[in-house]
Amino acid sequence: MRSARPRLTLRQIALRNARAAADVDLLESGWRPDARTLGTAPRIEAWIETLYPGTSQLALAGKVSGHPVLGDRHILTSPILARGPGWIRTESRFYTLGAPGPVVAGETFHELLARLKAEAPPQSDAGFTPPTFNPPDWRDADDALPKPTDGCK
């Protein structure tokens, strides 16, 4: 089983949003991503357009490779902000587009994901150990605090 994606800090969210807004401004002014920008972007194959859950915004579902956080696996992108020939800009990053996937009418995202996983070659998790988290035991923390001596109750 894969570990859950780490939650972004408020600072990371602010930086991501600022970069996305700057890219959208550039794209609206006529700029297009160059080979260097797209050369470092993850690639998404066998993709289909779908709605991002809980919104009316479009996203892509498919098999990504070279993702800096998620690695190589099936994903649902964040909502699409802009698109061009062979690329998209989502809320989080640019992606280059491989071949689109087969569309099955009425298929939900979860049905698509199950189908894509069934069609994918098996991957070994050998040697993978999920991280563990051992939270501190705070139940008796008050016992370790000094008792007030200045008349406070």
Phi and psi in radians as a Rosetta constraint file:
Dihedral C 1 N 2 CA 2 C 2 CIRCULARHARMONIC -1.356 0.35
Dihedral N 2 CA 2 C 2 N 3 CIRCULARHARMONIC 2.622 0.35
Dihedral C 2 N 3 CA 3 C 3 CIRCULARHARMONIC -1.322 0.35
Dihedral N 3 CA 3 C 3 N 4 CIRCULARHARMONIC 2.731 0.35
Dihedral C 3 N 4 CA 4 C 4 CIRCULARHARMONIC -1.188 0.35
Dihedral N 4 CA 4 C 4 N 5 CIRCULARHARMONIC 2.616 0.35
Dihedral C 4 N 5 CA 5 C 5 CIRCULARHARMONIC -1.131 0.35
Dihedral N 5 CA 5 C 5 N 6 CIRCULARHARMONIC 2.360 0.35
Dihedral C 5 N 6 CA 6 C 6 CIRCULARHARMONIC -1.138 0.35
Dihedral N 6 CA 6 C 6 N 7 CIRCULARHARMONIC 2.511 0.35
Dihedral C 6 N 7 CA 7 C 7 CIRCULARHARMONIC -1.305 0.35
Dihedral N 7 CA 7 C 7 N 8 CIRCULARHARMONIC 2.485 0.35
Dihedral C 7 N 8 CA 8 C 8 CIRCULARHARMONIC -1.374 0.35
Dihedral N 8 CA 8 C 8 N 9 CIRCULARHARMONIC 2.555 0.35
Dihedral C 8 N 9 CA 9 C 9 CIRCULARHARMONIC -1.374 0.35
Dihedral N 9 CA 9 C 9 N 10 CIRCULARHARMONIC 2.889 0.35
Dihedral C 9 N 10 CA 10 C 10 CIRCULARHARMONIC -1.059 0.35
Dihedral N 10 CA 10 C 10 N 11 CIRCULARHARMONIC -0.647 0.35
Dihedral C 10 N 11 CA 11 C 11 CIRCULARHARMONIC -1.115 0.35
Dihedral N 11 CA 11 C 11 N 12 CIRCULARHARMONIC -0.764 0.35
Dihedral C 11 N 12 CA 12 C 12 CIRCULARHARMONIC -1.115 0.35
Dihedral N 12 CA 12 C 12 N 13 CIRCULARHARMONIC -0.685 0.35
Dihedral C 12 N 13 CA 13 C 13 CIRCULARHARMONIC -1.127 0.35
Dihedral N 13 CA 13 C 13 N 14 CIRCULARHARMONIC -0.767 0.35
Dihedral C 13 N 14 CA 14 C 14 CIRCULARHARMONIC -1.086 0.35
Dihedral N 14 CA 14 C 14 N 15 CIRCULARHARMONIC -0.751 0.35
Dihedral C 14 N 15 CA 15 C 15 CIRCULARHARMONIC -1.124 0.35
Dihedral N 15 CA 15 C 15 N 16 CIRCULARHARMONIC -0.749 0.35
Dihedral C 15 N 16 CA 16 C 16 CIRCULARHARMONIC -1.068 0.35
Dihedral N 16 CA 16 C 16 N 17 CIRCULARHARMONIC -0.790 0.35
Dihedral C 16 N 17 CA 17 C 17 CIRCULARHARMONIC -1.143 0.35
Dihedral N 17 CA 17 C 17 N 18 CIRCULARHARMONIC -0.682 0.35
Dihedral C 17 N 18 CA 18 C 18 CIRCULARHARMONIC -1.145 0.35
Dihedral N 18 CA 18 C 18 N 19 CIRCULARHARMONIC -0.744 0.35
Dihedral C 18 N 19 CA 19 C 19 CIRCULARHARMONIC -1.122 0.35
Dihedral N 19 CA 19 C 19 N 20 CIRCULARHARMONIC -0.725 0.35
Dihedral C 19 N 20 CA 20 C 20 CIRCULARHARMONIC -1.110 0.35
Dihedral N 20 CA 20 C 20 N 21 CIRCULARHARMONIC -0.780 0.35
Dihedral C 20 N 21 CA 21 C 21 CIRCULARHARMONIC -1.102 0.35
Dihedral N 21 CA 21 C 21 N 22 CIRCULARHARMONIC -0.723 0.35
Dihedral C 21 N 22 CA 22 C 22 CIRCULARHARMONIC -1.109 0.35
Dihedral N 22 CA 22 C 22 N 23 CIRCULARHARMONIC -0.738 0.35
Dihedral C 22 N 23 CA 23 C 23 CIRCULARHARMONIC -1.140 0.35
Dihedral N 23 CA 23 C 23 N 24 CIRCULARHARMONIC -0.712 0.35
Dihedral C 23 N 24 CA 24 C 24 CIRCULARHARMONIC -1.101 0.35
Dihedral N 24 CA 24 C 24 N 25 CIRCULARHARMONIC -0.740 0.35
Dihedral C 24 N 25 CA 25 C 25 CIRCULARHARMONIC -1.040 0.35
Dihedral N 25 CA 25 C 25 N 26 CIRCULARHARMONIC -0.790 0.35
Dihedral C 25 N 26 CA 26 C 26 CIRCULARHARMONIC -1.088 0.35
Dihedral N 26 CA 26 C 26 N 27 CIRCULARHARMONIC -0.785 0.35
Dihedral C 26 N 27 CA 27 C 27 CIRCULARHARMONIC -1.104 0.35
Dihedral N 27 CA 27 C 27 N 28 CIRCULARHARMONIC -0.682 0.35
Dihedral C 27 N 28 CA 28 C 28 CIRCULARHARMONIC -1.181 0.35
Dihedral N 28 CA 28 C 28 N 29 CIRCULARHARMONIC -0.416 0.35
Dihedral C 28 N 29 CA 29 C 29 CIRCULARHARMONIC -1.498 0.35
Dihedral N 29 CA 29 C 29 N 30 CIRCULARHARMONIC -0.034 0.35
Dihedral C 29 N 30 CA 30 C 30 CIRCULARHARMONIC 1.902 0.35
Dihedral N 30 CA 30 C 30 N 31 CIRCULARHARMONIC -0.168 0.35
Dihedral C 30 N 31 CA 31 C 31 CIRCULARHARMONIC -1.149 0.35
Dihedral N 31 CA 31 C 31 N 32 CIRCULARHARMONIC 2.553 0.35
Dihedral C 31 N 32 CA 32 C 32 CIRCULARHARMONIC -2.253 0.35
Dihedral N 32 CA 32 C 32 N 33 CIRCULARHARMONIC 2.570 0.35
Dihedral C 32 N 33 CA 33 C 33 CIRCULARHARMONIC -1.077 0.35
Dihedral N 33 CA 33 C 33 N 34 CIRCULARHARMONIC 2.405 0.35
Dihedral C 33 N 34 CA 34 C 34 CIRCULARHARMONIC -1.572 0.35
Dihedral N 34 CA 34 C 34 N 35 CIRCULARHARMONIC 3.119 0.35
Dihedral C 34 N 35 CA 35 C 35 CIRCULARHARMONIC -1.057 0.35
Dihedral N 35 CA 35 C 35 N 36 CIRCULARHARMONIC -0.619 0.35
Dihedral C 35 N 36 CA 36 C 36 CIRCULARHARMONIC -1.143 0.35
Dihedral N 36 CA 36 C 36 N 37 CIRCULARHARMONIC -0.785 0.35
Dihedral C 36 N 37 CA 37 C 37 CIRCULARHARMONIC -1.091 0.35
Dihedral N 37 CA 37 C 37 N 38 CIRCULARHARMONIC -0.843 0.35
Dihedral C 37 N 38 CA 38 C 38 CIRCULARHARMONIC -1.300 0.35
Dihedral N 38 CA 38 C 38 N 39 CIRCULARHARMONIC -0.424 0.35
Dihedral C 38 N 39 CA 39 C 39 CIRCULARHARMONIC -1.163 0.35
Dihedral N 39 CA 39 C 39 N 40 CIRCULARHARMONIC -0.432 0.35
Dihedral C 39 N 40 CA 40 C 40 CIRCULARHARMONIC -1.745 0.35
Dihedral N 40 CA 40 C 40 N 41 CIRCULARHARMONIC -0.023 0.35
Dihedral C 40 N 41 CA 41 C 41 CIRCULARHARMONIC -1.398 0.35
Dihedral N 41 CA 41 C 41 N 42 CIRCULARHARMONIC 2.535 0.35
Dihedral C 41 N 42 CA 42 C 42 CIRCULARHARMONIC -1.123 0.35
Dihedral N 42 CA 42 C 42 N 43 CIRCULARHARMONIC 2.716 0.35
Dihedral C 42 N 43 CA 43 C 43 CIRCULARHARMONIC -1.924 0.35
Dihedral N 43 CA 43 C 43 N 44 CIRCULARHARMONIC 2.374 0.35
Dihedral C 43 N 44 CA 44 C 44 CIRCULARHARMONIC -2.037 0.35
Dihedral N 44 CA 44 C 44 N 45 CIRCULARHARMONIC 2.199 0.35
Dihedral C 44 N 45 CA 45 C 45 CIRCULARHARMONIC -1.999 0.35
Dihedral N 45 CA 45 C 45 N 46 CIRCULARHARMONIC 2.852 0.35
Dihedral C 45 N 46 CA 46 C 46 CIRCULARHARMONIC 0.845 0.35
Dihedral N 46 CA 46 C 46 N 47 CIRCULARHARMONIC 0.771 0.35
Dihedral C 46 N 47 CA 47 C 47 CIRCULARHARMONIC -1.628 0.35
Dihedral N 47 CA 47 C 47 N 48 CIRCULARHARMONIC 2.697 0.35
Dihedral C 47 N 48 CA 48 C 48 CIRCULARHARMONIC -2.369 0.35
Dihedral N 48 CA 48 C 48 N 49 CIRCULARHARMONIC 2.663 0.35
Dihedral C 48 N 49 CA 49 C 49 CIRCULARHARMONIC -1.414 0.35
Dihedral N 49 CA 49 C 49 N 50 CIRCULARHARMONIC 2.436 0.35
Dihedral C 49 N 50 CA 50 C 50 CIRCULARHARMONIC -2.609 0.35
Dihedral N 50 CA 50 C 50 N 51 CIRCULARHARMONIC 2.975 0.35
Dihedral C 50 N 51 CA 51 C 51 CIRCULARHARMONIC -1.508 0.35
Dihedral N 51 CA 51 C 51 N 52 CIRCULARHARMONIC 2.415 0.35
Dihedral C 51 N 52 CA 52 C 52 CIRCULARHARMONIC -1.188 0.35
Dihedral N 52 CA 52 C 52 N 53 CIRCULARHARMONIC 2.330 0.35
Dihedral C 52 N 53 CA 53 C 53 CIRCULARHARMONIC -0.925 0.35
Dihedral N 53 CA 53 C 53 N 54 CIRCULARHARMONIC 2.315 0.35
Dihedral C 53 N 54 CA 54 C 54 CIRCULARHARMONIC 1.370 0.35
Dihedral N 54 CA 54 C 54 N 55 CIRCULARHARMONIC 0.115 0.35
Dihedral C 54 N 55 CA 55 C 55 CIRCULARHARMONIC -2.369 0.35
Dihedral N 55 CA 55 C 55 N 56 CIRCULARHARMONIC 3.096 0.35
Dihedral C 55 N 56 CA 56 C 56 CIRCULARHARMONIC -1.877 0.35
Dihedral N 56 CA 56 C 56 N 57 CIRCULARHARMONIC 0.306 0.35
Dihedral C 56 N 57 CA 57 C 57 CIRCULARHARMONIC -1.575 0.35
Dihedral N 57 CA 57 C 57 N 58 CIRCULARHARMONIC 2.495 0.35
Dihedral C 57 N 58 CA 58 C 58 CIRCULARHARMONIC -1.375 0.35
Dihedral N 58 CA 58 C 58 N 59 CIRCULARHARMONIC 2.551 0.35
Dihedral C 58 N 59 CA 59 C 59 CIRCULARHARMONIC -2.487 0.35
Dihedral N 59 CA 59 C 59 N 60 CIRCULARHARMONIC 2.974 0.35
Dihedral C 59 N 60 CA 60 C 60 CIRCULARHARMONIC -1.979 0.35
Dihedral N 60 CA 60 C 60 N 61 CIRCULARHARMONIC 2.475 0.35
Dihedral C 60 N 61 CA 61 C 61 CIRCULARHARMONIC -2.019 0.35
Dihedral N 61 CA 61 C 61 N 62 CIRCULARHARMONIC 2.340 0.35
Dihedral C 61 N 62 CA 62 C 62 CIRCULARHARMONIC 3.063 0.35
Dihedral N 62 CA 62 C 62 N 63 CIRCULARHARMONIC -2.934 0.35
Dihedral C 62 N 63 CA 63 C 63 CIRCULARHARMONIC -1.696 0.35
Dihedral N 63 CA 63 C 63 N 64 CIRCULARHARMONIC 2.038 0.35
Dihedral C 63 N 64 CA 64 C 64 CIRCULARHARMONIC -1.780 0.35
Dihedral N 64 CA 64 C 64 N 65 CIRCULARHARMONIC 2.587 0.35
Dihedral C 64 N 65 CA 65 C 65 CIRCULARHARMONIC -2.318 0.35
Dihedral N 65 CA 65 C 65 N 66 CIRCULARHARMONIC 2.518 0.35
Dihedral C 65 N 66 CA 66 C 66 CIRCULARHARMONIC 1.352 0.35
Dihedral N 66 CA 66 C 66 N 67 CIRCULARHARMONIC 0.351 0.35
Dihedral C 66 N 67 CA 67 C 67 CIRCULARHARMONIC -1.282 0.35
Dihedral N 67 CA 67 C 67 N 68 CIRCULARHARMONIC 2.281 0.35
Dihedral C 67 N 68 CA 68 C 68 CIRCULARHARMONIC -1.187 0.35
Dihedral N 68 CA 68 C 68 N 69 CIRCULARHARMONIC -0.367 0.35
Dihedral C 68 N 69 CA 69 C 69 CIRCULARHARMONIC -1.911 0.35
Dihedral N 69 CA 69 C 69 N 70 CIRCULARHARMONIC -0.764 0.35
Dihedral C 69 N 70 CA 70 C 70 CIRCULARHARMONIC -1.661 0.35
Dihedral N 70 CA 70 C 70 N 71 CIRCULARHARMONIC -0.210 0.35
Dihedral C 70 N 71 CA 71 C 71 CIRCULARHARMONIC 1.286 0.35
Dihedral N 71 CA 71 C 71 N 72 CIRCULARHARMONIC -2.465 0.35
Dihedral C 71 N 72 CA 72 C 72 CIRCULARHARMONIC -1.884 0.35
Dihedral N 72 CA 72 C 72 N 73 CIRCULARHARMONIC 1.932 0.35
Dihedral C 72 N 73 CA 73 C 73 CIRCULARHARMONIC -2.988 0.35
Dihedral N 73 CA 73 C 73 N 74 CIRCULARHARMONIC 3.097 0.35
Dihedral C 73 N 74 CA 74 C 74 CIRCULARHARMONIC -1.419 0.35
Dihedral N 74 CA 74 C 74 N 75 CIRCULARHARMONIC 2.346 0.35
Dihedral C 74 N 75 CA 75 C 75 CIRCULARHARMONIC -2.438 0.35
Dihedral N 75 CA 75 C 75 N 76 CIRCULARHARMONIC 2.949 0.35
Dihedral C 75 N 76 CA 76 C 76 CIRCULARHARMONIC -2.065 0.35
Dihedral N 76 CA 76 C 76 N 77 CIRCULARHARMONIC 2.134 0.35
Dihedral C 76 N 77 CA 77 C 77 CIRCULARHARMONIC -1.238 0.35
Dihedral N 77 CA 77 C 77 N 78 CIRCULARHARMONIC 2.905 0.35
Dihedral C 77 N 78 CA 78 C 78 CIRCULARHARMONIC -1.241 0.35
Dihedral N 78 CA 78 C 78 N 79 CIRCULARHARMONIC 2.968 0.35
Dihedral C 78 N 79 CA 79 C 79 CIRCULARHARMONIC -0.975 0.35
Dihedral N 79 CA 79 C 79 N 80 CIRCULARHARMONIC 2.538 0.35
Dihedral C 79 N 80 CA 80 C 80 CIRCULARHARMONIC -1.401 0.35
Dihedral N 80 CA 80 C 80 N 81 CIRCULARHARMONIC 2.249 0.35
Dihedral C 80 N 81 CA 81 C 81 CIRCULARHARMONIC -1.721 0.35
Dihedral N 81 CA 81 C 81 N 82 CIRCULARHARMONIC -0.569 0.35
Dihedral C 81 N 82 CA 82 C 82 CIRCULARHARMONIC -2.748 0.35
Dihedral N 82 CA 82 C 82 N 83 CIRCULARHARMONIC 2.790 0.35
Dihedral C 82 N 83 CA 83 C 83 CIRCULARHARMONIC -2.566 0.35
Dihedral N 83 CA 83 C 83 N 84 CIRCULARHARMONIC 2.714 0.35
Dihedral C 83 N 84 CA 84 C 84 CIRCULARHARMONIC -2.616 0.35
Dihedral N 84 CA 84 C 84 N 85 CIRCULARHARMONIC -3.066 0.35
Dihedral C 84 N 85 CA 85 C 85 CIRCULARHARMONIC -1.146 0.35
Dihedral N 85 CA 85 C 85 N 86 CIRCULARHARMONIC 1.949 0.35
Dihedral C 85 N 86 CA 86 C 86 CIRCULARHARMONIC 1.459 0.35
Dihedral N 86 CA 86 C 86 N 87 CIRCULARHARMONIC 0.137 0.35
Dihedral C 86 N 87 CA 87 C 87 CIRCULARHARMONIC -2.651 0.35
Dihedral N 87 CA 87 C 87 N 88 CIRCULARHARMONIC 2.796 0.35
Dihedral C 87 N 88 CA 88 C 88 CIRCULARHARMONIC -2.389 0.35
Dihedral N 88 CA 88 C 88 N 89 CIRCULARHARMONIC 2.735 0.35
Dihedral C 88 N 89 CA 89 C 89 CIRCULARHARMONIC -2.065 0.35
Dihedral N 89 CA 89 C 89 N 90 CIRCULARHARMONIC 2.084 0.35
Dihedral C 89 N 90 CA 90 C 90 CIRCULARHARMONIC -1.754 0.35
Dihedral N 90 CA 90 C 90 N 91 CIRCULARHARMONIC -3.100 0.35
Dihedral C 90 N 91 CA 91 C 91 CIRCULARHARMONIC -1.063 0.35
Dihedral N 91 CA 91 C 91 N 92 CIRCULARHARMONIC -0.407 0.35
Dihedral C 91 N 92 CA 92 C 92 CIRCULARHARMONIC -1.853 0.35
Dihedral N 92 CA 92 C 92 N 93 CIRCULARHARMONIC -0.512 0.35
Dihedral C 92 N 93 CA 93 C 93 CIRCULARHARMONIC -3.018 0.35
Dihedral N 93 CA 93 C 93 N 94 CIRCULARHARMONIC 3.026 0.35
Dihedral C 93 N 94 CA 94 C 94 CIRCULARHARMONIC -1.448 0.35
Dihedral N 94 CA 94 C 94 N 95 CIRCULARHARMONIC 2.616 0.35
Dihedral C 94 N 95 CA 95 C 95 CIRCULARHARMONIC -2.291 0.35
Dihedral N 95 CA 95 C 95 N 96 CIRCULARHARMONIC 2.535 0.35
Dihedral C 95 N 96 CA 96 C 96 CIRCULARHARMONIC -1.662 0.35
Dihedral N 96 CA 96 C 96 N 97 CIRCULARHARMONIC 2.590 0.35
Dihedral C 96 N 97 CA 97 C 97 CIRCULARHARMONIC -1.796 0.35
Dihedral N 97 CA 97 C 97 N 98 CIRCULARHARMONIC 2.231 0.35
Dihedral C 97 N 98 CA 98 C 98 CIRCULARHARMONIC -1.596 0.35
Dihedral N 98 CA 98 C 98 N 99 CIRCULARHARMONIC -2.731 0.35
Dihedral C 98 N 99 CA 99 C 99 CIRCULARHARMONIC -1.203 0.35
Dihedral N 99 CA 99 C 99 N 100 CIRCULARHARMONIC 2.410 0.35
Dihedral C 99 N 100 CA 100 C 100 CIRCULARHARMONIC -1.185 0.35
Dihedral N 100 CA 100 C 100 N 101 CIRCULARHARMONIC 2.764 0.35
Dihedral C 100 N 101 CA 101 C 101 CIRCULARHARMONIC -1.585 0.35
Dihedral N 101 CA 101 C 101 N 102 CIRCULARHARMONIC 2.959 0.35
Dihedral C 101 N 102 CA 102 C 102 CIRCULARHARMONIC -1.233 0.35
Dihedral N 102 CA 102 C 102 N 103 CIRCULARHARMONIC 2.386 0.35
Dihedral C 102 N 103 CA 103 C 103 CIRCULARHARMONIC -1.748 0.35
Dihedral N 103 CA 103 C 103 N 104 CIRCULARHARMONIC 2.306 0.35
Dihedral C 103 N 104 CA 104 C 104 CIRCULARHARMONIC -1.977 0.35
Dihedral N 104 CA 104 C 104 N 105 CIRCULARHARMONIC 2.069 0.35
Dihedral C 104 N 105 CA 105 C 105 CIRCULARHARMONIC -0.971 0.35
Dihedral N 105 CA 105 C 105 N 106 CIRCULARHARMONIC 2.295 0.35
Dihedral C 105 N 106 CA 106 C 106 CIRCULARHARMONIC 1.383 0.35
Dihedral N 106 CA 106 C 106 N 107 CIRCULARHARMONIC 0.039 0.35
Dihedral C 106 N 107 CA 107 C 107 CIRCULARHARMONIC -1.298 0.35
Dihedral N 107 CA 107 C 107 N 108 CIRCULARHARMONIC 2.289 0.35
Dihedral C 107 N 108 CA 108 C 108 CIRCULARHARMONIC -1.395 0.35
Dihedral N 108 CA 108 C 108 N 109 CIRCULARHARMONIC 2.910 0.35
Dihedral C 108 N 109 CA 109 C 109 CIRCULARHARMONIC -1.025 0.35
Dihedral N 109 CA 109 C 109 N 110 CIRCULARHARMONIC -0.759 0.35
Dihedral C 109 N 110 CA 110 C 110 CIRCULARHARMONIC -1.172 0.35
Dihedral N 110 CA 110 C 110 N 111 CIRCULARHARMONIC -0.625 0.35
Dihedral C 110 N 111 CA 111 C 111 CIRCULARHARMONIC -1.167 0.35
Dihedral N 111 CA 111 C 111 N 112 CIRCULARHARMONIC -0.728 0.35
Dihedral C 111 N 112 CA 112 C 112 CIRCULARHARMONIC -1.063 0.35
Dihedral N 112 CA 112 C 112 N 113 CIRCULARHARMONIC -0.823 0.35
Dihedral C 112 N 113 CA 113 C 113 CIRCULARHARMONIC -1.039 0.35
Dihedral N 113 CA 113 C 113 N 114 CIRCULARHARMONIC -0.763 0.35
Dihedral C 113 N 114 CA 114 C 114 CIRCULARHARMONIC -1.093 0.35
Dihedral N 114 CA 114 C 114 N 115 CIRCULARHARMONIC -0.718 0.35
Dihedral C 114 N 115 CA 115 C 115 CIRCULARHARMONIC -1.154 0.35
Dihedral N 115 CA 115 C 115 N 116 CIRCULARHARMONIC -0.783 0.35
Dihedral C 115 N 116 CA 116 C 116 CIRCULARHARMONIC -1.109 0.35
Dihedral N 116 CA 116 C 116 N 117 CIRCULARHARMONIC -0.694 0.35
Dihedral C 116 N 117 CA 117 C 117 CIRCULARHARMONIC -1.141 0.35
Dihedral N 117 CA 117 C 117 N 118 CIRCULARHARMONIC -0.665 0.35
Dihedral C 117 N 118 CA 118 C 118 CIRCULARHARMONIC -1.170 0.35
Dihedral N 118 CA 118 C 118 N 119 CIRCULARHARMONIC -0.562 0.35
Dihedral C 118 N 119 CA 119 C 119 CIRCULARHARMONIC -1.441 0.35
Dihedral N 119 CA 119 C 119 N 120 CIRCULARHARMONIC -0.316 0.35
Dihedral C 119 N 120 CA 120 C 120 CIRCULARHARMONIC -1.367 0.35
Dihedral N 120 CA 120 C 120 N 121 CIRCULARHARMONIC 2.601 0.35
Dihedral C 120 N 121 CA 121 C 121 CIRCULARHARMONIC -1.145 0.35
Dihedral N 121 CA 121 C 121 N 122 CIRCULARHARMONIC 2.584 0.35
Dihedral C 121 N 122 CA 122 C 122 CIRCULARHARMONIC -1.109 0.35
Dihedral N 122 CA 122 C 122 N 123 CIRCULARHARMONIC 2.524 0.35
Dihedral C 122 N 123 CA 123 C 123 CIRCULARHARMONIC -2.035 0.35
Dihedral N 123 CA 123 C 123 N 124 CIRCULARHARMONIC 2.438 0.35
Dihedral C 123 N 124 CA 124 C 124 CIRCULARHARMONIC -1.560 0.35
Dihedral N 124 CA 124 C 124 N 125 CIRCULARHARMONIC 2.381 0.35
Dihedral C 124 N 125 CA 125 C 125 CIRCULARHARMONIC -1.754 0.35
Dihedral N 125 CA 125 C 125 N 126 CIRCULARHARMONIC 0.294 0.35
Dihedral C 125 N 126 CA 126 C 126 CIRCULARHARMONIC -1.014 0.35
Dihedral N 126 CA 126 C 126 N 127 CIRCULARHARMONIC 2.328 0.35
Dihedral C 126 N 127 CA 127 C 127 CIRCULARHARMONIC 1.481 0.35
Dihedral N 127 CA 127 C 127 N 128 CIRCULARHARMONIC -0.086 0.35
Dihedral C 127 N 128 CA 128 C 128 CIRCULARHARMONIC -1.573 0.35
Dihedral N 128 CA 128 C 128 N 129 CIRCULARHARMONIC 2.200 0.35
Dihedral C 128 N 129 CA 129 C 129 CIRCULARHARMONIC -2.088 0.35
Dihedral N 129 CA 129 C 129 N 130 CIRCULARHARMONIC 2.040 0.35
Dihedral C 129 N 130 CA 130 C 130 CIRCULARHARMONIC -1.117 0.35
Dihedral N 130 CA 130 C 130 N 131 CIRCULARHARMONIC 2.546 0.35
Dihedral C 130 N 131 CA 131 C 131 CIRCULARHARMONIC -1.158 0.35
Dihedral N 131 CA 131 C 131 N 132 CIRCULARHARMONIC 2.631 0.35
Dihedral C 131 N 132 CA 132 C 132 CIRCULARHARMONIC -1.985 0.35
Dihedral N 132 CA 132 C 132 N 133 CIRCULARHARMONIC 2.688 0.35
Dihedral C 132 N 133 CA 133 C 133 CIRCULARHARMONIC -2.290 0.35
Dihedral N 133 CA 133 C 133 N 134 CIRCULARHARMONIC 2.113 0.35
Dihedral C 133 N 134 CA 134 C 134 CIRCULARHARMONIC -1.990 0.35
Dihedral N 134 CA 134 C 134 N 135 CIRCULARHARMONIC 1.665 0.35
Dihedral C 134 N 135 CA 135 C 135 CIRCULARHARMONIC -1.174 0.35
Dihedral N 135 CA 135 C 135 N 136 CIRCULARHARMONIC 2.631 0.35
Dihedral C 135 N 136 CA 136 C 136 CIRCULARHARMONIC -1.154 0.35
Dihedral N 136 CA 136 C 136 N 137 CIRCULARHARMONIC 2.678 0.35
Dihedral C 136 N 137 CA 137 C 137 CIRCULARHARMONIC -1.566 0.35
Dihedral N 137 CA 137 C 137 N 138 CIRCULARHARMONIC 1.852 0.35
Dihedral C 137 N 138 CA 138 C 138 CIRCULARHARMONIC -1.717 0.35
Dihedral N 138 CA 138 C 138 N 139 CIRCULARHARMONIC 0.086 0.35
Dihedral C 138 N 139 CA 139 C 139 CIRCULARHARMONIC -1.042 0.35
Dihedral N 139 CA 139 C 139 N 140 CIRCULARHARMONIC -0.658 0.35
Dihedral C 139 N 140 CA 140 C 140 CIRCULARHARMONIC -1.890 0.35
Dihedral N 140 CA 140 C 140 N 141 CIRCULARHARMONIC 0.426 0.35
Dihedral C 140 N 141 CA 141 C 141 CIRCULARHARMONIC -1.110 0.35
Dihedral N 141 CA 141 C 141 N 142 CIRCULARHARMONIC -0.595 0.35
Dihedral C 141 N 142 CA 142 C 142 CIRCULARHARMONIC -1.124 0.35
Dihedral N 142 CA 142 C 142 N 143 CIRCULARHARMONIC -0.484 0.35
Dihedral C 142 N 143 CA 143 C 143 CIRCULARHARMONIC -1.155 0.35
Dihedral N 143 CA 143 C 143 N 144 CIRCULARHARMONIC -0.440 0.35
Dihedral C 143 N 144 CA 144 C 144 CIRCULARHARMONIC -1.521 0.35
Dihedral N 144 CA 144 C 144 N 145 CIRCULARHARMONIC -0.181 0.35
Dihedral C 144 N 145 CA 145 C 145 CIRCULARHARMONIC -1.409 0.35
Dihedral N 145 CA 145 C 145 N 146 CIRCULARHARMONIC 2.524 0.35
Dihedral C 145 N 146 CA 146 C 146 CIRCULARHARMONIC -1.173 0.35
Dihedral N 146 CA 146 C 146 N 147 CIRCULARHARMONIC 2.536 0.35
Dihedral C 146 N 147 CA 147 C 147 CIRCULARHARMONIC -1.390 0.35
Dihedral N 147 CA 147 C 147 N 148 CIRCULARHARMONIC 2.472 0.35
Dihedral C 147 N 148 CA 148 C 148 CIRCULARHARMONIC -1.119 0.35
Dihedral N 148 CA 148 C 148 N 149 CIRCULARHARMONIC 2.446 0.35
Dihedral C 148 N 149 CA 149 C 149 CIRCULARHARMONIC -2.144 0.35
Dihedral N 149 CA 149 C 149 N 150 CIRCULARHARMONIC 0.036 0.35
Dihedral C 149 N 150 CA 150 C 150 CIRCULARHARMONIC -1.789 0.35
Dihedral N 150 CA 150 C 150 N 151 CIRCULARHARMONIC 0.453 0.35
Dihedral C 150 N 151 CA 151 C 151 CIRCULARHARMONIC 1.572 0.35
Dihedral N 151 CA 151 C 151 N 152 CIRCULARHARMONIC 0.004 0.35
Dihedral C 151 N 152 CA 152 C 152 CIRCULARHARMONIC -1.321 0.35
Dihedral N 152 CA 152 C 152 N 153 CIRCULARHARMONIC 2.549 0.35
